[in-house]
């Protein structure tokens, strides 16, 4: 027997949880005491990360889980905590990130004299109808409250399983303070923690998919997030090289999915869809838009994903001929093995070689034009974002991780700052801004000495919990490098205004409501307040020295922020 706080820590320890991320409240003393007991016994997992904002706690847990592939735990204060982290929870839900979020509540409000009194604050202002599980139900994969201390242990174990059940996602468990103070029983050995699921498709289904691929004359792959699983990336490369299939990324790629300098990688082009006779969708929620304006009528569509038909979304609308619903890495592996043993594949070799060369030749002029265009603006003041990306491409180390949170520069960054390794690029899928710093800190916690660069727009920077993030970076010695793409405005909003009212008063008068960030802050001082290195870059020749200086500071344990003042170039 042990109190509920001890049981919670012990369950997470046995589950192999590395960290408990928390922006806490008055309901968590049982857990703090249990952690202190574990530390005294020399048990160092799970470690406790004392975050200074709920969004930071959820965002760090999400990024750490993405990079490591391991479920993490978040403890938040009552319903107000999850509400403050709701955008991050929604992002984790859409991005299929496994985590268990526990939110405190009260079950008795001091009326049951047999139980420890949680305090008047719960009756006064900390409780809501339905509790946190009901309030946040639409932001997570699953939510429930623990109804009795006798259910606490099994509920926590079940929450871990549900978080990891494909498709993975965050789960929320309302946990009354009174139950954490009560004695509960935890078995010496937990049974049922080993879950075996069918993960591979049968050979007949694989052969059906392979036949479609082998018969295609103009196939194309569309992906957004196959790189969520690092094992899937080299297998997608191998399949595409075997069959000479070009690869495009659609809408909002959030991972490193395919080497962007590879001869088979093409920038997204609607014309490729119109001429394709087979489209292989590899983990893409929005392969084209709108959904009803798809490829030609004669094109076959094959989907590789571990989720179909996206029940998280109110509408999806994509028709597919064959959906292979299983972990994509395993599906790709079986397709590769089947292809290599196929007589039709062997007979098609001359055609594949010719197609490979044709794709490569079509790709090269566009790549050269992009680099040449950047070179033309190498001396522009303010700095041209194309030139900034050019310098970042040759300055950021190959082993570094890039966490990107810009809006208008996203495609430019992906095309020009080329990465070569799985999980070397992470971005947001969610439409909400404010995740970049938390994601960068979570990634840094996961990878240790590997450099982590956060590329943020100045607008996105304002949505992040900046003081909390920089304070945590200082406290836990997680020195990330932030490069601020500072165009002094919300450029995406300005673009929308001018797009829909091309001859409107806003254009003729120059008054663009919703766009300016004014007066312009001197962002470098944010770093100095928290013991970091901050600098402002206004001239092109200052970019590389600033990055090198920032990297040197980060290597020495100091957070770094580079504020790069950009011109008004607007990628289309």
C-alpha positions as CSV (number, residue, x, y, z in Angstrom):
1,X,0.0,0.0,0.0
2,X,1.1,3.6,-0.7
3,X,-0.5,6.9,-1.2
4,X,-1.7,7.9,-4.7
5,X,1.2,10.3,-5.3
6,X,3.7,7.5,-4.7
7,X,1.7,5.2,-7.0
8,X,1.6,7.8,-9.8
9,X,5.4,8.2,-9.7
10,X,6.0,4.4,-9.5
11,X,3.7,3.7,-12.4
12,X,5.5,6.2,-14.6
13,X,8.9,4.9,-13.4
14,X,7.9,1.4,-14.4
15,X,6.6,2.6,-17.8
16,X,10.0,4.1,-18.6
17,X,8.9,7.7,-18.6
18,X,12.0,9.9,-18.7
19,X,10.5,13.2,-17.5
20,X,7.5,14.7,-15.8
21,X,6.9,18.2,-17.3
22,X,4.9,20.4,-15.0
23,X,3.5,23.9,-14.5
24,X,2.1,22.9,-11.1
25,X,-0.4,24.0,-8.6
26,X,-1.4,23.2,-5.0
27,X,-2.7,19.7,-5.7
28,X,0.7,18.1,-6.4
29,X,2.5,17.9,-3.0
30,X,1.9,14.1,-2.9
31,X,3.8,13.8,-6.2
32,X,6.6,16.1,-5.0
33,X,7.0,14.1,-1.8
34,X,7.1,10.8,-3.8
35,X,9.7,12.3,-6.2
36,X,11.8,13.3,-3.2
37,X,11.6,9.8,-1.8
38,X,12.7,8.3,-5.1
39,X,15.6,10.7,-5.3
40,X,16.7,9.7,-1.8
41,X,16.7,6.1,-2.9
42,X,18.9,6.9,-5.9
43,X,16.1,6.5,-8.5
44,X,16.7,9.1,-11.2
45,X,13.7,8.5,-13.5
46,X,11.3,10.1,-14.1
47,X,13.0,13.4,-13.6
48,X,10.9,16.5,-12.9
49,X,11.0,19.6,-15.1
50,X,9.6,22.6,-13.4
51,X,8.2,24.6,-16.3
52,X,7.1,28.2,-15.9
53,X,4.1,28.1,-18.2
54,X,1.5,25.4,-19.1
55,X,2.1,25.9,-22.8
56,X,5.8,25.3,-22.3
57,X,5.2,22.1,-20.3
58,X,3.0,20.6,-23.0
59,X,5.2,21.8,-25.9
60,X,8.4,20.5,-24.4
61,X,6.8,17.1,-23.7
62,X,5.5,17.0,-27.2
63,X,8.8,17.8,-28.9
64,X,10.7,15.4,-26.6
65,X,8.2,12.7,-27.5
66,X,8.6,13.4,-31.2
67,X,12.4,13.3,-31.2
68,X,12.7,10.2,-28.9
69,X,9.5,8.4,-29.9
70,X,8.7,7.9,-26.2
71,X,5.5,8.8,-24.4
72,X,5.9,11.6,-21.8
73,X,3.9,12.9,-18.8
74,X,2.6,16.4,-18.0
75,X,1.1,17.6,-14.7
76,X,-1.0,20.7,-14.8
77,X,-3.0,22.8,-12.3
78,X,-6.7,22.1,-12.2
79,X,-8.8,23.1,-15.3
80,X,-7.0,26.5,-15.7
81,X,-3.7,24.7,-16.5
82,X,-5.0,22.7,-19.5
83,X,-7.0,25.7,-20.6
84,X,-3.7,27.7,-20.8
85,X,-2.1,24.9,-22.6
86,X,-5.1,24.1,-24.8
87,X,-3.5,25.3,-28.1
88,X,-0.5,23.1,-27.4
89,X,-2.7,20.1,-26.5
90,X,-4.6,20.6,-29.8
91,X,-1.3,20.7,-31.7
92,X,-0.2,17.4,-30.0
93,X,-3.6,15.9,-30.9
94,X,-3.3,16.9,-34.6
95,X,0.4,15.9,-34.7
96,X,-0.4,12.5,-33.0
97,X,2.0,12.9,-30.1
98,X,1.6,10.4,-27.3
99,X,1.5,12.0,-23.8
100,X,-0.4,11.6,-20.6
101,X,-1.6,14.9,-19.1
102,X,-2.9,14.8,-15.5
103,X,-4.9,17.8,-14.3
104,X,-5.8,18.2,-10.6
105,X,-9.3,18.6,-9.3
106,X,-11.3,18.1,-6.1
107,X,-13.9,15.3,-5.5
108,X,-15.3,16.3,-2.1
109,X,-14.7,20.0,-1.5
110,X,-14.0,19.4,2.1
111,X,-17.4,17.8,2.9
112,X,-16.1,14.3,3.6
113,X,-14.4,14.5,6.9
114,X,-12.8,11.1,6.5
115,X,-10.6,12.6,3.7
116,X,-7.9,15.2,3.7
117,X,-9.3,18.7,3.0
118,X,-8.1,20.0,-0.4
119,X,-8.7,23.7,0.6
120,X,-11.3,26.3,0.1
121,X,-9.8,27.5,-3.2
122,X,-11.2,24.5,-5.0
123,X,-14.8,25.4,-4.1
124,X,-14.1,29.1,-4.6
125,X,-12.4,29.3,-7.9
126,X,-10.5,26.2,-9.1
127,X,-13.4,23.9,-10.1
128,X,-15.6,23.8,-13.2
129,X,-18.6,21.9,-14.3
130,X,-17.5,18.5,-15.6
131,X,-13.9,19.1,-14.5
132,X,-10.8,19.5,-16.8
133,X,-11.6,16.2,-18.6
134,X,-14.9,17.6,-19.8
135,X,-13.7,21.1,-20.6
136,X,-10.7,19.9,-22.7
137,X,-12.4,16.9,-24.4
138,X,-12.1,18.3,-27.9
139,X,-8.4,19.2,-27.6
140,X,-7.2,15.7,-26.8
141,X,-7.6,12.1,-28.0
142,X,-9.3,10.9,-24.9
143,X,-10.2,12.4,-21.5
144,X,-11.7,11.1,-18.3
145,X,-11.6,11.7,-14.6
146,X,-10.6,9.2,-11.8
147,X,-13.8,8.5,-10.0
148,X,-12.4,6.7,-7.0
149,X,-9.0,6.0,-5.3
150,X,-9.5,2.3,-6.1
151,X,-9.5,3.2,-9.8
152,X,-6.4,5.5,-9.7
153,X,-3.8,2.8,-10.6
154,X,-5.7,1.1,-13.4
155,X,-6.8,4.5,-14.8
156,X,-3.1,5.8,-15.0
157,X,-2.0,2.5,-16.7
158,X,-4.9,2.7,-19.1
159,X,-4.1,6.3,-20.0
160,X,-0.6,5.3,-21.0
161,X,-2.0,2.6,-23.3
162,X,-4.5,4.9,-24.9
163,X,-1.9,7.6,-25.5
164,X,0.2,5.1,-27.5
165,X,-2.7,3.2,-29.2
166,X,-2.5,4.1,-33.0
167,X,-3.0,6.8,-34.0
168,X,-1.2,8.1,-30.9
169,X,-2.2,11.3,-29.2
170,X,-2.4,13.2,-25.9
171,X,-4.8,11.9,-23.2
172,X,-6.1,13.9,-20.2
173,X,-6.9,12.5,-16.8
174,X,-8.6,14.5,-14.1
175,X,-7.0,13.5,-10.8
176,X,-8.6,14.6,-7.6
177,X,-6.2,15.7,-4.8
178,X,-8.1,13.6,-2.3
179,X,-7.3,10.4,-4.2
180,X,-3.6,11.2,-4.4
181,X,-3.6,11.5,-0.6
182,X,-5.4,8.2,-0.1
183,X,-3.8,4.8,0.2
184,X,-4.0,2.6,-2.9
185,X,-2.6,-0.8,-3.8
186,X,0.1,-1.2,-6.5
187,X,1.0,-4.8,-7.4
188,X,4.7,-5.7,-7.2
189,X,4.6,-6.7,-10.9
190,X,2.2,-5.0,-13.3
191,X,0.6,-7.4,-15.7
192,X,-0.6,-6.5,-19.1
193,X,1.9,-3.8,-19.9
194,X,3.2,-5.6,-23.0
195,X,0.8,-4.9,-25.8
196,X,1.2,-6.8,-29.1
197,X,-0.7,-5.3,-32.1
198,X,-0.9,-6.5,-35.6
199,X,1.3,-4.1,-37.5
200,X,1.9,-5.6,-40.9
201,X,-0.3,-5.9,-43.9
202,X,-0.8,-9.3,-45.5
203,X,1.2,-10.3,-48.6
204,X,-1.8,-10.1,-50.9
205,X,-2.5,-6.5,-50.0
206,X,1.2,-5.6,-50.5
207,X,1.1,-7.3,-53.9
208,X,-2.0,-5.3,-54.9
209,X,-0.2,-2.0,-54.0
210,X,3.0,-3.1,-55.7
211,X,1.1,-3.9,-59.0
212,X,-0.3,-0.4,-59.1
213,X,3.2,1.1,-58.6
214,X,4.8,-1.1,-61.2
215,X,2.2,-0.5,-63.8
216,X,2.3,3.3,-63.4
217,X,4.1,5.4,-66.1
218,X,3.9,8.7,-64.2
219,X,3.8,8.0,-60.5
220,X,4.4,10.6,-57.8
221,X,4.7,10.5,-54.0
222,X,3.1,13.1,-51.8
223,X,4.1,13.3,-48.1
224,X,3.8,15.6,-45.1
225,X,4.8,13.7,-42.1
226,X,6.2,10.3,-42.9
227,X,9.3,11.4,-41.1
228,X,7.4,11.2,-37.8
229,X,9.0,7.8,-37.7
230,X,12.8,8.0,-38.4
231,X,12.7,4.4,-39.7
232,X,10.3,5.4,-42.5
233,X,12.6,8.0,-44.2
234,X,15.4,5.7,-45.5
235,X,12.7,3.2,-46.6
236,X,10.8,5.8,-48.6
237,X,14.1,6.9,-50.2
238,X,14.9,3.3,-51.1
239,X,11.5,2.6,-52.6
240,X,11.5,5.8,-54.7
241,X,15.0,5.1,-55.9
242,X,14.1,1.5,-56.9
243,X,11.1,2.6,-58.9
244,X,12.3,6.1,-59.9
245,X,9.3,7.9,-58.3
246,X,9.5,11.7,-57.7
247,X,8.6,13.0,-54.2
248,X,6.8,16.2,-53.3
249,X,5.8,17.6,-49.9
250,X,2.4,19.1,-49.7
251,X,0.7,21.8,-47.5
252,X,2.6,21.7,-44.2
253,X,5.5,19.2,-43.9
254,X,6.4,19.0,-40.2
255,X,9.3,16.6,-40.3
256,X,12.3,15.7,-42.4
257,X,10.5,13.4,-44.8
258,X,12.9,13.1,-47.8
259,X,16.3,14.7,-48.6
260,X,15.5,17.9,-50.4
261,X,18.7,17.9,-52.3
262,X,17.9,14.4,-53.7
263,X,17.6,14.1,-57.5
264,X,14.0,12.7,-57.0
265,X,12.8,15.6,-54.8
266,X,10.6,18.1,-56.5
267,X,9.0,21.3,-55.2
268,X,5.2,21.0,-54.9
269,X,3.7,21.5,-58.4
270,X,0.1,21.1,-59.2
271,X,0.9,20.0,-62.7
272,X,2.6,16.9,-61.4
273,X,-0.8,15.8,-60.0
274,X,-2.6,16.5,-63.3
275,X,-0.2,14.3,-65.3
276,X,0.3,11.5,-62.8
277,X,-1.4,8.2,-63.3
278,X,-0.6,7.0,-59.8
279,X,-0.3,9.1,-56.6
280,X,1.2,7.5,-53.5
281,X,0.2,9.5,-50.4
282,X,2.7,8.7,-47.6
283,X,1.3,10.2,-44.4
284,X,-0.2,13.4,-45.8
285,X,-3.4,14.9,-44.3
286,X,-3.8,17.4,-47.2
287,X,-2.1,16.0,-50.3
288,X,-3.8,18.6,-52.4
289,X,-6.4,21.4,-51.8
290,X,-9.3,21.6,-52.1
291,X,-9.9,17.9,-51.6
292,X,-12.5,17.8,-54.4
293,X,-10.1,19.2,-56.9
294,X,-7.9,16.1,-57.1
295,X,-5.8,14.4,-59.8
296,X,-7.1,13.3,-63.2
297,X,-9.9,10.9,-63.3
298,X,-7.7,8.0,-64.5
299,X,-5.1,8.4,-61.7
300,X,-5.0,5.7,-59.0
301,X,-4.5,6.8,-55.4
302,X,-2.7,4.7,-52.8
303,X,-2.5,5.8,-49.2
304,X,0.2,4.7,-46.7
305,X,-0.7,5.8,-43.2
306,X,-1.4,4.6,-39.7
307,X,-4.7,6.5,-39.7
308,X,-7.6,6.4,-42.0
309,X,-9.9,8.2,-42.7
310,X,-8.7,10.9,-40.2
311,X,-11.5,10.8,-37.6
312,X,-9.9,13.7,-35.7
313,X,-11.0,16.1,-38.5
314,X,-14.5,17.4,-39.2
315,X,-14.0,16.8,-42.9
316,X,-11.4,15.0,-45.0
317,X,-12.9,14.3,-48.5
318,X,-10.1,12.4,-50.3
319,X,-11.0,9.3,-52.3
320,X,-8.4,6.6,-52.4
321,X,-8.3,3.3,-54.3
322,X,-6.2,1.4,-51.8
323,X,-5.5,2.5,-48.2
324,X,-2.6,0.6,-46.5
325,X,-3.3,1.3,-42.8
326,X,-0.3,0.2,-40.7
327,X,2.9,1.8,-39.5
328,X,4.4,3.3,-42.7
329,X,7.9,2.1,-42.0
330,X,6.8,-1.5,-42.0
331,X,4.5,-1.1,-45.1
332,X,7.4,0.5,-47.0
333,X,9.7,-2.3,-46.0
334,X,7.3,-4.9,-47.3
335,X,6.8,-3.1,-50.6
336,X,10.6,-2.9,-51.1
337,X,11.1,-6.6,-50.4
338,X,8.2,-7.4,-52.8
339,X,9.6,-5.2,-55.5
340,X,13.0,-6.7,-55.3
341,X,11.6,-10.2,-55.9
342,X,9.3,-9.1,-58.7
343,X,9.9,-10.2,-62.3
344,X,8.0,-7.1,-63.5
345,X,10.4,-4.9,-61.5
346,X,13.4,-6.5,-63.1
347,X,11.9,-6.1,-66.6
348,X,11.2,-2.4,-65.9
349,X,14.8,-1.4,-65.1
350,X,15.6,0.4,-68.4
351,X,12.4,2.5,-68.0
352,X,13.3,3.3,-64.4
353,X,16.7,4.6,-65.3
354,X,15.3,6.8,-68.0
355,X,12.7,8.2,-65.7
356,X,15.2,8.9,-63.0
357,X,17.3,11.0,-65.4
358,X,14.3,12.8,-66.7
359,X,13.2,13.8,-63.2
360,X,16.7,14.9,-62.3
361,X,17.1,17.1,-65.4
362,X,13.7,18.7,-64.7
363,X,14.7,19.5,-61.1
364,X,18.1,21.1,-61.6
365,X,17.2,24.3,-63.3
366,X,14.8,25.3,-60.5
367,X,17.4,24.6,-57.9
368,X,20.0,26.6,-59.7
369,X,17.6,29.5,-60.2
370,X,16.8,29.6,-56.5
371,X,20.4,29.8,-55.5
372,X,21.2,32.4,-58.2
373,X,18.3,34.5,-57.0
374,X,19.6,34.5,-53.5
375,X,23.1,35.4,-54.7
376,X,21.7,38.5,-56.5
377,X,20.5,39.8,-53.1
378,X,23.6,39.1,-51.2
379,X,24.3,42.7,-50.4
380,X,20.7,44.0,-49.8
381,X,20.0,46.1,-46.8
382,X,17.8,45.3,-45.0
383,X,18.7,41.7,-45.5
384,X,16.9,39.6,-48.0
385,X,15.4,36.4,-46.5
386,X,16.7,34.4,-49.5
387,X,20.2,35.4,-48.7
388,X,19.7,34.7,-44.9
389,X,18.6,31.2,-45.8
390,X,21.6,30.8,-48.1
391,X,24.0,31.7,-45.3
392,X,22.1,29.5,-42.7
393,X,22.3,26.5,-45.1
394,X,26.1,26.7,-45.2
395,X,26.6,27.7,-41.5
396,X,24.2,25.4,-39.6
397,X,26.0,22.1,-38.8
398,X,24.8,19.0,-40.6
399,X,24.1,17.3,-37.3
400,X,22.0,20.2,-35.9
401,X,18.2,20.1,-35.5
402,X,16.1,22.9,-37.0
403,X,12.9,23.8,-35.3
404,X,11.0,26.1,-37.6
405,X,8.1,28.4,-36.7
406,X,7.6,30.9,-39.5
407,X,4.7,31.3,-41.8
408,X,5.5,33.0,-45.1
409,X,9.2,31.8,-45.1
410,X,8.4,28.1,-44.4
411,X,8.8,26.8,-47.9
412,X,11.8,29.0,-48.5
413,X,13.5,27.6,-45.4
414,X,12.7,24.0,-46.4
415,X,14.0,24.4,-49.9
416,X,17.1,26.4,-49.1
417,X,18.3,25.1,-45.7
418,X,18.8,21.6,-46.8
419,X,18.8,18.8,-44.2
420,X,20.1,15.3,-44.7
421,X,19.1,13.4,-41.6
422,X,15.8,12.1,-40.2
423,X,14.4,14.3,-37.4
424,X,16.8,17.1,-38.3
425,X,13.8,19.4,-39.1
426,X,10.7,19.8,-36.9
427,X,7.8,22.2,-37.5
428,X,4.3,22.7,-36.4
429,X,1.3,21.2,-38.1
430,X,-1.2,23.1,-36.1
431,X,-2.5,26.5,-37.3
432,X,-1.7,28.1,-33.9
433,X,1.5,30.1,-33.4
434,X,3.5,29.9,-30.2
435,X,5.1,26.4,-30.2
436,X,8.6,27.1,-31.5
437,X,10.6,27.8,-28.4
438,X,8.9,25.0,-26.4
439,X,9.6,22.5,-29.2
440,X,13.2,23.7,-29.5
441,X,13.7,23.2,-25.7
442,X,12.1,19.8,-25.8
443,X,14.3,18.7,-28.7
444,X,17.4,20.1,-26.9
445,X,16.5,18.1,-23.8
446,X,16.3,15.0,-26.0
447,X,19.5,15.3,-28.0
448,X,21.9,16.8,-25.4
449,X,25.0,18.3,-27.0
450,X,23.6,18.4,-30.6
451,X,22.9,22.0,-31.6
452,X,19.3,23.1,-31.9
453,X,18.4,26.1,-34.0
454,X,14.9,27.7,-33.6
455,X,14.0,29.7,-36.7
456,X,11.1,31.9,-35.7
457,X,9.2,34.7,-37.3
458,X,9.0,37.9,-35.2
459,X,5.2,37.5,-35.2
460,X,5.4,33.9,-33.9
461,X,7.9,35.0,-31.3
462,X,5.2,37.2,-29.6
463,X,2.9,34.2,-29.3
464,X,5.5,32.1,-27.5
465,X,5.7,32.1,-23.7
466,X,9.1,33.9,-24.0
467,X,10.0,34.6,-20.4
468,X,9.1,31.1,-19.3
469,X,11.0,29.5,-22.2
470,X,14.2,31.6,-21.7
471,X,14.0,31.1,-17.9
472,X,13.8,27.3,-18.3
473,X,16.7,27.4,-20.8
474,X,18.8,29.2,-18.2
475,X,17.7,27.0,-15.3
476,X,18.2,23.6,-16.9
477,X,21.1,24.6,-19.1
478,X,19.4,24.0,-22.5
479,X,21.2,26.4,-24.8
480,X,19.2,26.7,-28.0
481,X,20.0,29.2,-30.7
482,X,17.1,31.4,-31.9
483,X,17.3,33.1,-35.3
484,X,14.5,35.7,-35.5
485,X,13.2,36.4,-39.1
486,X,12.3,40.0,-38.3
487,X,10.3,41.6,-41.1
488,X,8.6,43.9,-38.6
489,X,5.1,42.7,-39.4
490,X,2.6,39.9,-39.6
491,X,3.4,39.4,-43.3
492,X,0.9,36.6,-43.8
493,X,-1.9,38.8,-42.6
494,X,-0.8,41.6,-44.9
495,X,-0.6,39.2,-47.8
496,X,-4.2,38.1,-47.2
497,X,-5.4,41.6,-47.1
498,X,-3.8,42.6,-50.4
499,X,-4.8,39.3,-52.0
500,X,-8.6,39.6,-51.3
501,X,-8.7,43.4,-51.8
502,X,-6.1,44.1,-54.6
503,X,-7.5,47.5,-55.4
504,X,-8.9,48.4,-52.0
505,X,-8.2,51.4,-49.8
506,X,-5.7,49.4,-47.8
507,X,-3.4,49.1,-50.8
508,X,-3.9,52.7,-52.1
509,X,-3.4,54.2,-48.6
510,X,-0.8,51.9,-47.3
511,X,-2.8,51.4,-44.0
512,X,-2.6,47.7,-43.3
513,X,-4.5,46.9,-40.1
514,X,-3.4,43.7,-38.5
515,X,0.0,43.7,-40.0
516,X,2.6,46.1,-38.3
517,X,4.6,45.2,-35.2
518,X,5.2,48.7,-34.0
519,X,7.3,50.1,-32.4
520,X,9.9,47.5,-33.2
521,X,11.4,45.9,-30.1
522,X,15.1,45.3,-29.7
523,X,14.8,41.6,-29.3
524,X,18.4,40.9,-28.3
525,X,17.8,42.2,-24.8
526,X,15.4,39.2,-24.1
527,X,18.5,37.0,-24.2
528,X,20.5,39.3,-21.9
529,X,17.8,39.3,-19.2
530,X,18.2,35.5,-18.8
531,X,22.0,35.4,-19.0
532,X,22.1,34.6,-22.7
533,X,23.8,36.1,-25.8
534,X,21.8,38.5,-27.9
535,X,22.7,40.4,-31.1
536,X,21.0,42.3,-33.8
537,X,22.0,41.8,-37.4
538,X,21.2,44.5,-40.0
539,X,23.9,43.9,-42.6
540,X,24.4,40.7,-44.7
541,X,28.1,40.5,-43.8
542,X,27.2,40.2,-40.1
543,X,25.0,37.0,-40.5
544,X,27.7,34.4,-40.5
545,X,29.9,35.9,-37.7
546,X,26.7,36.2,-35.5
547,X,25.8,32.6,-36.1
548,X,29.3,31.4,-35.3
549,X,29.3,33.6,-32.1
550,X,25.9,32.2,-31.1
551,X,27.1,28.6,-31.6
552,X,30.1,29.3,-29.5
553,X,27.9,30.7,-26.7
554,X,25.5,27.8,-27.0
555,X,28.4,25.3,-26.7
556,X,29.4,27.1,-23.5
557,X,25.9,26.7,-22.1
558,X,24.3,30.1,-23.0
559,X,21.1,30.6,-24.8
560,X,21.6,32.8,-27.9
561,X,19.2,35.0,-29.9
562,X,20.0,36.5,-33.3
563,X,17.6,39.2,-34.4
564,X,17.9,39.5,-38.2
565,X,16.3,42.6,-39.7
566,X,14.8,41.6,-43.1
567,X,13.4,43.5,-46.0
568,X,9.8,43.2,-47.3
569,X,10.5,40.4,-49.8
570,X,7.4,38.2,-49.8
571,X,7.8,34.6,-51.1
572,X,4.8,33.4,-53.2
